[in-house]
Amino acid sequence: MFLKKLSVIGFKNIGQAAMEFSSRINCFVGDNGAGKTNVVDAVHYLSMCKSAMTMTDSQSIRHGDEFFVLDGEYLSSAGRKEGIVCSFKRGSGKTLRRNGKEYDKLSDHIGLIPIVIVSPSDSFLVSDAADERRRYLNAFLSQLDKEYLSAIMRYNHVLGERNRLLKSSEGLPSVDLMEVLDMQLCSFGETVHRKRAALIERLAPLVAEYYRVLSDDREQISLQYQSEVTGRSFAEVLEAAREKDRINQFTTSGVHRDDMKMKIGGYPLRKYGSQGQQKSFLIALKLAQYTIVAEEKGEKPILLLDDLFDKLDLQRVEKLIGLVSQEDFGQIFITDCNKLRLEGILERSGQDYALFAVENGEVRAV
């Protein structure tokens, strides 16, 4: 799948822009704050129905405007055309159309146009709390598996109901109602756990191999799934935590507390990995994600490489460009503030590319 054309109106600092892209490598260069990342985020938005930068829809509207519109024209590897239009207006909400027809549910769109993004904000996956890593797993699996997307949405809904019951009843909830909620939580939670465990088992060796290539085999890394449900039934987990839940007035155990453990040399990556090692690990994780999504969808995802040189030395960037220039990868969007540096790397790789200059929210082909 690749994006042929993109029209942007009123999105972040971009007033109006129309772009036609290469099916392989597209580069955006300009000063910090010029709007390079906003172009990449518009591409992400059309795939995932939301910003990659944890911004709300209203925050994504250009200052002084009342709405934004993103219009993308795609072509699949099988020659199928897709026209996706996403718009948001203050006070009216968001609409998403595929080939002129509005979706009943935004979640129905997730997975149609597979996408993977590497950005500086990925550092939160290492440095922040486990909820960032769960959010990553949810977004990853939701592109691949409608059953997972349904299960995690329903699990979160039931979890909210259970927590409200615990709080409103001051620790003495209705036994019958709690049993009904627990049955639902177990059903959806076991599906979530099973699919997360299978994904990480598949993901871990790929991450290790991509990291080996990026680092010239200098360090050993590992990725592990941590869950209270591993080796136990969900019902046992809830039963063991019932008194604690009653006292705390919220659900203290379950898959909403899962985590991914990232290690280097057997030690936590967050504590013992340098910034370059952490960045390399995260890139390896995203490339492994790309490989799995491509296999599952039978379609090469769009790869977004935002702020390519963030915390990476020239050698590792060249390794990365060499990797993603291979036939296993499809359309790529790259942003960098140094035009000459990026052009030098791409010319040494021997790859054709399209170049765009971004300045104060204006985009032009170079």
C-alpha positions as CSV (number, residue, x, y, z in Angstrom):
1,M,0.0,0.0,0.0
2,F,1.3,3.4,-0.8
3,L,0.0,7.0,-0.6
4,K,-0.1,8.6,-4.1
5,K,-1.5,12.0,-3.2
6,L,-2.2,13.9,0.0
7,S,-4.3,17.1,0.4
8,V,-4.1,18.9,3.8
9,I,-6.3,21.8,4.9
10,G,-6.0,23.4,8.4
11,F,-4.1,20.6,10.1
12,K,-1.8,21.9,12.8
13,N,0.4,24.6,11.2
14,I,-0.4,23.6,7.6
15,G,-2.9,26.0,6.1
16,Q,-3.2,24.2,2.8
17,A,-0.9,21.8,0.9
18,A,-1.2,19.3,-1.9
19,M,1.5,16.7,-2.4
20,E,2.2,13.8,-4.8
21,F,4.6,11.1,-3.5
22,S,7.0,8.5,-4.7
23,S,6.0,4.9,-4.0
24,R,9.4,4.4,-2.3
25,I,11.2,7.1,-0.3
26,N,9.9,10.6,0.4
27,C,11.9,13.1,2.4
28,F,10.8,16.3,4.2
29,V,13.5,18.8,5.2
30,G,13.3,22.1,7.0
31,D,14.0,23.8,10.3
32,N,12.7,22.6,13.6
33,G,9.1,23.7,14.0
34,A,8.6,24.2,10.2
35,G,5.9,21.5,10.0
36,K,7.8,18.4,8.8
37,T,6.4,16.2,11.6
38,N,2.9,17.6,10.9
39,V,3.0,16.2,7.4
40,V,4.0,12.8,8.7
41,D,1.3,13.0,11.4
42,A,-1.3,13.7,8.7
43,V,-0.3,10.4,7.0
44,H,-0.6,8.6,10.3
45,Y,-4.0,10.2,11.0
46,L,-5.4,8.8,7.8
47,S,-4.4,5.3,8.8
48,M,-5.2,5.3,12.6
49,C,-7.9,8.0,12.8
50,K,-5.8,9.9,15.4
51,S,-2.6,11.8,15.8
52,A,0.6,9.9,16.6
53,M,1.6,12.8,18.9
54,T,-1.0,12.2,21.6
55,M,-2.8,15.4,20.6
56,T,-6.6,15.7,20.7
57,D,-8.6,16.3,17.5
58,S,-9.3,19.9,18.5
59,Q,-5.6,20.5,19.2
60,S,-4.8,19.3,15.7
61,I,-6.8,22.2,14.1
62,R,-4.7,25.1,12.8
63,H,-4.8,28.1,15.1
64,G,-7.6,30.4,14.1
65,D,-9.4,27.8,12.0
66,E,-12.5,25.8,12.8
67,F,-11.8,22.5,11.0
68,F,-9.2,20.4,9.3
69,V,-9.5,18.1,6.3
70,L,-7.1,15.3,5.2
71,D,-7.6,13.7,1.8
72,G,-5.5,10.7,0.7
73,E,-5.4,8.7,-2.5
74,Y,-3.9,5.3,-2.1
75,L,-2.9,2.3,-4.3
76,S,-2.5,-1.2,-3.0
77,S,0.1,-3.7,-4.3
78,A,-2.8,-5.5,-6.1
79,G,-3.8,-2.2,-7.8
80,R,-6.8,-1.4,-5.6
81,K,-7.5,2.3,-5.2
82,E,-8.6,3.7,-1.9
83,G,-9.7,7.3,-1.3
84,I,-9.7,8.2,2.4
85,V,-11.0,11.6,3.7
86,C,-10.9,12.5,7.4
87,S,-12.3,15.8,8.7
88,F,-12.9,17.3,12.1
89,K,-14.9,20.4,12.9
90,R,-15.2,22.1,16.3
91,G,-18.6,21.3,17.7
92,S,-19.4,18.7,15.1
93,G,-16.9,16.0,15.6
94,K,-14.9,13.7,13.3
95,T,-16.0,12.0,10.1
96,L,-14.1,9.4,8.1
97,R,-15.0,8.4,4.5
98,R,-13.7,5.5,2.4
99,N,-14.3,6.0,-1.3
100,G,-17.0,8.5,-0.6
101,K,-18.9,6.3,2.0
102,E,-18.8,7.3,5.7
103,Y,-17.8,4.7,8.2
104,D,-20.4,3.7,10.8
105,K,-17.6,3.2,13.3
106,L,-14.1,4.6,13.1
107,S,-12.7,1.3,14.5
108,D,-13.8,-0.4,11.2
109,H,-11.1,1.6,9.4
110,I,-8.2,0.4,11.5
111,G,-6.0,-2.0,9.6
112,L,-7.1,-1.0,6.1
113,I,-4.0,1.1,5.5
114,P,-1.2,-0.5,7.7
115,I,1.3,2.0,9.1
116,V,4.3,2.0,11.4
117,I,5.9,5.1,12.8
118,V,9.4,5.7,14.4
119,S,9.5,9.0,16.2
120,P,11.3,10.7,19.2
121,S,8.1,10.2,21.2
122,D,8.9,6.4,21.2
123,S,11.3,7.1,24.0
124,F,8.2,7.0,26.3
125,L,8.1,3.3,25.7
126,V,11.4,3.0,27.6
127,S,11.2,5.8,30.1
128,D,7.6,6.1,31.1
129,A,5.1,3.9,32.9
130,A,3.8,0.6,31.6
131,D,0.6,2.2,30.3
132,E,2.6,3.6,27.3
133,R,3.8,0.1,26.4
134,R,0.3,-1.3,26.7
135,R,-1.0,1.5,24.5
136,Y,1.7,0.5,21.9
137,L,0.6,-3.2,22.1
138,N,-3.1,-2.2,21.7
139,A,-2.4,0.0,18.6
140,F,-0.1,-2.7,17.1
141,L,-2.6,-5.6,17.6
142,S,-5.6,-3.5,16.6
143,Q,-4.2,-3.1,13.1
144,L,-4.0,-6.9,12.7
145,D,-6.8,-8.4,14.6
146,K,-10.4,-7.2,14.8
147,E,-11.2,-9.8,17.6
148,Y,-8.4,-8.2,19.7
149,L,-9.7,-4.7,19.0
150,S,-13.2,-5.7,20.1
151,A,-11.9,-7.5,23.2
152,I,-9.7,-4.7,24.4
153,M,-12.5,-2.1,23.9
154,R,-15.0,-4.3,25.7
155,Y,-12.5,-5.1,28.5
156,N,-11.9,-1.4,29.1
157,H,-15.6,-0.7,29.2
158,V,-16.3,-3.5,31.7
159,L,-13.3,-2.5,33.8
160,G,-14.7,1.0,34.0
161,E,-18.1,-0.3,35.1
162,R,-16.4,-2.5,37.7
163,N,-14.3,0.3,39.1
164,R,-17.4,2.6,39.3
165,L,-19.2,-0.2,41.2
166,L,-16.4,-0.6,43.7
167,K,-16.2,3.1,44.3
168,S,-19.9,3.9,44.5
169,S,-20.6,1.0,46.9
170,E,-17.8,2.1,49.2
171,G,-16.1,-1.2,49.1
172,L,-19.3,-3.4,49.5
173,P,-20.5,-4.0,45.9
174,S,-23.5,-6.1,44.9
175,V,-22.2,-9.7,44.8
176,D,-24.5,-10.7,41.9
177,L,-23.5,-7.7,39.8
178,M,-19.8,-8.1,40.6
179,E,-20.0,-11.8,39.5
180,V,-21.5,-10.7,36.1
181,L,-18.8,-8.1,35.6
182,D,-16.1,-10.5,36.6
183,M,-17.3,-13.1,34.1
184,Q,-17.2,-10.5,31.3
185,L,-13.8,-9.2,32.4
186,C,-12.4,-12.8,32.4
187,S,-13.7,-13.5,29.0
188,F,-12.4,-10.4,27.3
189,G,-9.2,-10.3,29.4
190,E,-8.2,-13.9,28.5
191,T,-8.5,-13.0,24.8
192,V,-6.3,-9.9,25.3
193,H,-3.7,-11.9,27.3
194,R,-3.5,-14.8,24.8
195,K,-3.1,-12.5,21.8
196,R,-0.5,-10.2,23.5
197,A,1.5,-13.3,24.7
198,A,1.5,-14.8,21.2
199,L,2.5,-11.4,19.6
200,I,5.5,-10.9,21.9
201,E,6.7,-14.4,21.5
202,R,6.7,-13.8,17.7
203,L,8.1,-10.3,18.1
204,A,11.1,-10.9,20.4
205,P,13.4,-12.8,18.0
206,L,12.8,-10.3,15.2
207,V,13.6,-7.4,17.5
208,A,16.8,-9.2,18.6
209,E,17.8,-9.8,14.9
210,Y,17.1,-6.2,13.8
211,Y,19.0,-4.8,16.8
212,R,22.0,-7.1,16.0
213,V,22.2,-5.6,12.5
214,L,21.8,-2.0,13.7
215,S,24.4,-2.4,16.4
216,D,26.9,-4.6,14.5
217,D,26.2,-7.4,17.1
218,R,27.7,-5.3,20.0
219,E,25.1,-6.1,22.6
220,Q,22.4,-8.7,23.4
221,I,18.9,-7.5,24.0
222,S,15.6,-9.2,25.0
223,L,11.9,-8.5,25.0
224,Q,9.6,-10.3,27.4
225,Y,5.9,-10.2,28.3
226,Q,4.9,-9.6,31.9
227,S,1.4,-10.4,33.1
228,E,-0.3,-11.4,36.3
229,V,-2.4,-13.8,34.2
230,T,0.5,-15.8,32.9
231,G,0.3,-19.3,34.3
232,R,-3.0,-18.6,36.1
233,S,-6.6,-18.2,35.1
234,F,-8.0,-14.7,35.1
235,A,-10.7,-15.8,37.6
236,E,-8.0,-16.9,40.0
237,V,-6.3,-13.5,39.6
238,L,-9.5,-11.6,40.4
239,E,-10.4,-13.8,43.3
240,A,-6.9,-13.3,44.9
241,A,-7.3,-9.6,44.6
242,R,-10.9,-9.2,45.7
243,E,-10.2,-7.9,49.2
244,K,-7.5,-5.6,47.9
245,D,-10.0,-4.3,45.3
246,R,-12.6,-3.7,48.0
247,I,-10.2,-1.7,50.2
248,N,-8.8,0.4,47.3
249,Q,-12.1,0.7,45.5
250,F,-10.7,-0.1,42.1
251,T,-9.6,-3.2,40.2
252,T,-5.9,-3.8,41.2
253,S,-5.2,-6.8,39.0
254,G,-5.7,-7.8,35.4
255,V,-4.3,-7.3,31.9
256,H,-4.7,-3.6,32.3
257,R,-1.5,-3.9,34.4
258,D,0.5,-5.9,31.8
259,D,4.0,-4.8,30.7
260,M,6.8,-5.4,28.2
261,K,10.2,-5.9,29.7
262,M,13.0,-4.5,27.6
263,K,16.6,-5.6,28.6
264,I,20.1,-5.1,27.3
265,G,22.8,-7.5,28.5
266,G,20.3,-9.0,30.9
267,Y,19.6,-5.6,32.6
268,P,16.7,-3.2,32.3
269,L,17.2,-1.0,29.1
270,R,15.8,2.0,30.9
271,K,18.5,2.0,33.5
272,Y,21.5,0.5,31.7
273,G,21.0,1.4,28.0
274,S,22.6,4.6,26.6
275,Q,20.3,6.9,24.6
276,G,21.7,5.5,21.4
277,Q,21.1,1.9,22.6
278,Q,17.6,2.8,23.6
279,K,16.8,4.4,20.3
280,S,18.3,1.4,18.4
281,F,16.2,-1.0,20.5
282,L,13.0,1.0,19.7
283,I,13.8,1.1,16.0
284,A,14.4,-2.6,16.0
285,L,11.0,-3.0,17.7
286,K,9.3,-0.9,15.1
287,L,11.0,-2.8,12.2
288,A,10.0,-6.1,13.8
289,Q,6.4,-4.7,14.0
290,Y,6.7,-3.8,10.3
291,T,7.7,-7.3,9.4
292,I,4.8,-8.9,11.3
293,V,2.2,-6.4,9.9
294,A,3.4,-7.0,6.4
295,E,3.1,-10.8,6.8
296,E,-0.3,-10.6,8.4
297,K,-1.8,-8.1,6.0
298,G,-0.2,-9.3,2.8
299,E,0.6,-5.6,2.2
300,K,3.7,-3.6,3.0
301,P,2.8,-0.9,5.6
302,I,3.8,2.7,5.1
303,L,6.9,3.4,7.3
304,L,7.2,6.9,8.9
305,L,10.7,7.8,10.1
306,D,10.3,11.1,12.0
307,D,13.4,13.1,13.0
308,L,15.7,10.4,11.8
309,F,18.9,11.5,13.5
310,D,17.4,11.9,17.0
311,K,19.9,10.2,19.3
312,L,21.4,8.1,16.5
313,D,24.9,8.5,15.1
314,L,25.6,8.6,11.4
315,Q,26.7,4.9,11.2
316,R,23.4,3.6,12.7
317,V,21.4,5.9,10.5
318,E,23.2,4.6,7.4
319,K,22.5,1.0,8.6
320,L,18.8,1.8,9.1
321,I,18.5,3.4,5.6
322,G,20.3,0.4,4.1
323,L,17.7,-1.9,5.9
324,V,14.6,-0.1,4.8
325,S,15.8,0.4,1.3
326,Q,15.5,-3.3,0.7
327,E,12.6,-4.9,-1.2
328,D,11.0,-6.1,2.0
329,F,10.0,-2.5,2.7
330,G,7.6,-0.3,0.8
331,Q,6.8,3.4,0.9
332,I,8.8,5.4,3.4
333,F,8.5,9.0,4.7
334,I,11.6,10.5,6.4
335,T,12.0,13.9,8.1
336,D,15.3,15.6,8.9
337,C,16.4,19.2,9.5
338,N,19.6,18.8,7.5
339,K,19.0,18.5,3.8
340,L,22.6,17.9,2.8
341,R,23.1,15.2,5.4
342,L,20.0,13.3,4.4
343,E,20.7,13.6,0.6
344,G,24.2,12.3,1.2
345,I,23.0,9.2,2.9
346,L,20.3,8.5,0.3
347,E,22.7,9.0,-2.6
348,R,25.2,6.6,-1.1
349,S,22.4,4.1,-0.7
350,G,21.7,4.3,-4.4
351,Q,17.9,4.8,-3.8
352,D,15.6,7.1,-5.8
353,Y,13.7,9.5,-3.6
354,A,11.4,12.5,-3.7
355,L,12.4,15.6,-1.7
356,F,10.1,18.2,-0.1
357,A,11.0,21.5,1.6
358,V,8.9,22.5,4.5
359,E,8.8,26.1,5.8
360,N,6.3,27.7,8.1
361,G,3.7,25.1,7.3
362,E,4.2,25.4,3.5
363,V,5.3,22.3,1.6
364,R,6.9,22.3,-1.8
365,A,8.6,19.7,-4.0
366,V,12.3,20.3,-4.5
